[in-house]
């Protein structure tokens, strides 16, 4: 069965970076994009962007350009998202999700809680 | 960005019909393809896809869930509501980048 397994919770200091992983299994990794979504109580669900797992090409929501960097390791079927220059506003649960060209998210990771605090 | 508007809360009785609406600030349809999707999220869990392209039931989702609409107005219907359906429901559009989500509707028991 399709599974997306994300890395564990992160506690980070303001100004630092974190890198979250999303390991896929149960399907051909390069046949689907991996998207990333941020969830906070205040802002709800926000789309960060996606990575084409075959080519490595990326597409970012303008809001997250410079904040998020998406990469992929095809050999391990793992997608990564690095968040840089962290501020308390980056505290959230971050999800990876499998997406296709038509744009819905059929499978989601379990979420990674990132807490930014000094 | 396309703004999706949902009512924050809907109170229903078990066994009754729940109708959850989502209104887009501009059309999310291309010809006859409606790029609106619906998710259910329970506390502490990731969202789960219920409906894709406005009216298509996702795999494994019970037939009491259905979706309809086109253009800017879309509806998720749950009939009849069961106790397990108490959750938050989100719409999402993929018509225009960036994808956007509604703020969610919390389904509560009357």
Interface residues (C-beta under 8 A of the other chain):
Chain A: X35 X44 X45 X46 X47 X49 X59 X61 X62 X63 X95 X102 X103 X104 X105 X106 X107 X108 X109 X110 X111
Chain B: X35 X37 X39 X46 X47 X48 X49 X52 X53 X58 X59 X90 X92 X94 X97 X98 X99 X100 X101 X102 X103 X104
